[in-house]
Amino acid sequence: MRRGGTPAAPSTGRLRPLGLGEVTLRPGFWQRRRDVSRTASFAHIEHWLEKAGWLPNFDLPSGLRRGREFSDSEVYKFLEALAWADDPALEDRYRAIVARVAAAQQPDGYLNTNFGRPGQAARYSDLEWGHELYCHGHLIQAGVARARTHGHDDLVTVAVRAADHVCDTFGPDGIASVCGHAVIETALVELYRVTGDRRYLEQARLFIDRRGRPVLDDIEFGRAYFQDDVPIREARSLRGHAVRAVYLAAGAVDLAVETGDDGLLDAIDRQWRHAAARRTYLTGGIGSRHQDEAYGDDFVLPPDRAYQETCAGVGSIMLAWRLLLARGDARYADLIERILFNIIATSPADDGTRFFYANTLHQRVPGAEPAAGTQVPRAASSLRASWFAVSCCPTNLSRTFASLAAYVATSDDDGVQIHQYTPASITAGGVELDVDTAYPDDGRVTVRIVRTPDTPWTLALRIPGWATEATVDGIPAAPGYARITRRFVAGETIVLDLAVRPRVTVADPRIDAVRGSVAIERGPLVYCAESVDLPPGVALDTIRLEPGTDLVERDGAVIVTGRAVPVDDDAWPYAAPGVSDAGTAVEIPLYPYHRWARRGPSAMRVWIPTI
Amino acid sequence: MRRGGTPAAPSTGRLRPLGLGEVTLRPGFWQRRRDVSRTASFAHIEHWLEKAGWLPNFDLPSGLRRGREFSDSEVYKFLEALAWADDPALEDRYRAIVARVAAAQQPDGYLNTNFGRPGQAARYSDLEWGHELYCHGHLIQAGVARARTHGHDDLVTVAVRAADHVCDTFGPDGIASVCGHAVIETALVELYRVTGDRRYLEQARLFIDRRGRPVLDDIEFGRAYFQDDVPIREARSLRGHAVRAVYLAAGAVDLAVETGDDGLLDAIDRQWRHAAARRTYLTGGIGSRHQDEAYGDDFVLPPDRAYQETCAGVGSIMLAWRLLLARGDARYADLIERILFNIIATSPADDGTRFFYANTLHQRVPGAEPAAGTQVPRAASSLRASWFAVSCCPTNLSRTFASLAAYVATSDDDGVQIHQYTPASITAGGVELDVDTAYPDDGRVTVRIVRTPDTPWTLALRIPGWATEATVDGIPAAPGYARITRRFVAGETIVLDLAVRPRVTVADPRIDAVRGSVAIERGPLVYCAESVDLPPGVALDTIRLEPGTDLVERDGAVIVTGRAVPVDDDAWPYAAPGVSDAGTAVEIPLYPYHRWARRGPSAMRVWIPTI
């Protein structure tokens, strides 16, 4: 019997997570993707970890090492995915990998194939870029996943030894520094939550307090890149490298919750709100700079240079989830939904063997399909690629899909809260629910009471911020949580209708990059136009939507009306305003953004000009 | 008596450059800036070259070397500036620096303080990033400048020895590679032009032909960064790192002109036109990506992420000038004018001791003034800084101001062509002209014939592309060149009136980033709004211009009318379209962009929304 487990298990908070033993996905949008990940992506990832040499690194002498300095962490993210999957059919492969990892661990607990051996740089000689604590952090997260789903085993032993080594080396009397890439912080707090050993909590606190004094050397990207510009409590926003930022913030929430540090929790919440209001794409994705994979400045959100690293989406979910558990506000779950449906669902190919690393919102020129079996440079491909020189996105997706059921629902002393809508069984104490829905295609969600106590309790259903016409059993329900408090009867159903239909969206006028454009959304899904769907001779970048266009649903598309305007290939692109040619009327079918680039190379845009 | 000299001296072409001995700046816009450069910037640069250790590197053992791997080149750019300036008062300082440089040259002609000595990496062990040929190239350019202004001396000797070393090492039987940063190509062709030694021309050809096969190792930025993605004749656009791109293209034009290779010249021209139509900012600046300082994709020209490296402006002038000499078309001189008035004039502070490296077109948040005497990271400052860890911009400006007179006029068999308007004396054969003007404040340019042959000749005056109402002696003249072919009389004047007045400019609709915005220009100048000029309580990013606003000239400003609209700091910045609040009427004074950031920290924007 599966124990279950959950990625975040705070000791206290507004809501308690329900884990993989309490929420079971049923056939539908997410179960399908989780199963593809398990049956196809897992094998694909393992194949590439061998082929690229990143797993053999654990077996081989240092002179034969291959891959970037952080490649060990991809093995650990994959082990974490295997742990969450907790599938007997995968047990032998899991144990075989763990054995190879364990064999590479040093006697003092240090584990990293890139440093410290003959011919290699010394341990911790490059804290800015070496990623050693980052790798240890992912190892610890894998150990936590295994401990929670299965119990203590060899991987947990390796992870604990590594954590002890980290505390020995970076403790109050040790190296008074931090890792250039955060994640060790959240990992250590979860290990504390699993073991009860406060030493891990104290070490997380040390890392978080040291950062921003500043403590690391300057780098060309600037200190905000790795959040060592100001102490964490003083920052006004999530900033810098997006994945680093959200991993660090997640660890800070974990620390704040375990230590009762409301000031720190408030600070992270403030930063989160600032970034949600000013630095986040419509898709929920983050990162608008390519070369440093970083948040942009406030309101700098160009669709074409949208970086939206898939891993940053994963980390953003981790952070928002922890804030949701701590504070209970629907806004956090709203963002998780956006990211799930518009980044997590976008990145993988339908067959689970290709992925987007960066997720653009405006592809001007159709890309070139990389050959199957080709490893591409980081983020270089405008089509999904099999593998990358930096392949954190495929492995991050694998652990996310494997643990996705743990983000669906929570409980508290009053009852059960459902945050994400997907077919599922949910068990919490004396309550058992079945959720049935065709969401996001359809806005109806039917919650059937399978088992219930005799006493009243509260069923809370999240009403997304976009759902302005939602009803529960026919009664209007405003965005936030609709709470039904009464006695329930086994067999009865509660019907939520989110009234999913297409809508026009505009951006805050301070987001200059999308001025004069609109996006079409439908429920949680962002839609887009692709060149493959346009009439012959109509170029995507010449489309102008009719103001007040109808939004017609037909054959899975949302059809809008616009014009294709002529363009002038003049020598100099700046001139006096002229009379714009009305152009040719055209119908443009829009499809969900997560479906883009699945029919070969194409141009694509989410934000479509109206002028 | 000054010999003069000119940065480019092609053996053939449509136009022949008039050099520093033939064009003398008179008091006015450019002379003032050239003199500040000579009297203040030169001393500032020399001070920093000593203080940062980049000049002492030539004296010191390798273990004490300071600065980035290319810092030698800043000494060479400065020597080039000293050479063009050809000022007896600077002669001793010039000779002293040359002596230190010469003392560091190896017996075989190699000269670089960062490689090849004990404890340093071996020569040419990192062609992708080592910048060794780049440094040799700037050294050679300095030698060329000296040879042309003064004649052979020790610097010329050093430069020739270095060039011989380059040919020995990278010749047909040598290292079959190129430098990651182009400039050696144009330098070698100019040295061929000075010396007549074809070996230098052949070496330039080798470098240009090898590039793009590909020949260098892959780098994370991608091969287009250093133009090693495709052979130069096959490229469709200027692309990649902007400075590298334009230096390389300049060298290719030089090679094509000297070898009669019209196919190569056509290819560069084609790439130039593509970049001018799709990858260039309104200011003439280039580079819309920060981390790789590169051209963006077609039509990706965000004002806020405008990089517009000052050095790229310098290189763009060099390239456009060479195309102008080869082909004679006004479009090249139009671009030079734009860059001069909107990048070259913008970068330096009025006192010549601070500089912009990157030149944004949208500063949302006022920056912080770096402390005087502080070296800042590359491009980090939103205010002009004294020096940078990468300080190519101040030295590039110094050599540009010192040689600026050489970009004013040319001659051909028919007569004299004036391309840039500034008070000056121009001599070409039997012709002597005085140009008097208050341009760009005023559009009147008076050309007085001081001396003339008896026979007819053609005076050609460039009519900029924006000057749609220009007249010559009262007769309308269309953009291009107004050609006056007749006998002239000493003492007579020809009056060009470019009818400079403010105008509204919009961008090609494919430049998404400035949709729904306009810019105001006046003559060659781009204008901008700065927060320091707004009424109290009016935030720059809330301004919307009235469609059809008047453009009123008052006190050196162009006053436009607009509204300050309220903004809503909501949690999520995407929503249904709403009714926009009319806001408060406001007058906004606009000033030339080159005057921005001279009154302390401010927000600024060039492209101002109308919606």
Interface residues (C-beta under 8 A of the other chain):
Chain A: D218 E220 F221 G222 R273 A276 A277 R278 T280 L282 R289 H290 Q291 D292 D297 D298 F299 V300 P302 P303 D304 R305 R331 D334 H362 R364 V365 P377 R378 A380 G465 R503 V504 T505 V506 A507 D508 P509 R510 I511 D512 A513 V514 R515 G516 S517 V518 A519 D541 V565 V567 D568 D569 D570 A571 W572 P573 Y574 A575 A576 P577 S580 W607 P609 I611
Chain B: D218 E220 F221 G222 R273 A276 A277 R278 T280 L282 R289 H290 Q291 D292 D297 D298 F299 V300 P302 P303 D304 R305 R331 D334 H362 R364 V365 P377 R378 A380 G465 R503 V504 T505 V506 A507 D508 P509 R510 I511 D512 A513 V514 R515 G516 S517 V518 A519 D541 V565 V567 D568 D569 D570 A571 W572 P573 Y574 A575 A576 P577 S580 W607 P609 I611
